[in-house]
Amino acid sequence: MEIHKVAVVGAGAMGSGIATALSLAGYPVLLKDINPDTVAAGMGRIQKSLQSRVLKGTLSPEGAEHALERITPVDHYHWF
């Protein structure tokens, strides 16, 4: 089975970490939470995590940019 897109339900610390890992692995990710503020905070954590990797030299700036582009915050369940 081929995976085309992954949804992570819950944008807290664990969900944003999972979304980051999936995105770095090359998967398009939908990040969903019931609270839009939590999704925004989760996207902020993801940006900080990626930037930290860039500063440590374990990820290129382009890699971080592409990883972030693969994550789409959503507030609904109608993805297709």
Residue, then its C-alpha position, 0 to 999 in steps of 0.5 A: m500500500e502506498i501512503h499519499k498523505v498522513a493526518v495527525v489528530g492532536a497538535g500538542a507536543m506529541g502530535s506536533g513531534i509526530a507531524t515533524a517526524l513524518s514530514l522529515a520522512g517526506y510525507p505530506v501531513l495534515l495537522k488537526d486539532i479541535n482548537p485552532d490556537t493549539v494548531a497554531a501553537g503546534m506549528g510554532r513548535i514545529q518551526k522551532s524544532l526545524q530551526s533548532r536542527v538547522l542551527k545544529g547542522t543536522l538539517s539544511p535550511e532548504g530541508a527545513e523549508h521543505a519539511l514545513e511546506r509538507i505540513t498543512p494545518v487544518d480545522h476540519y475533517h473534510w480533507f479530500 
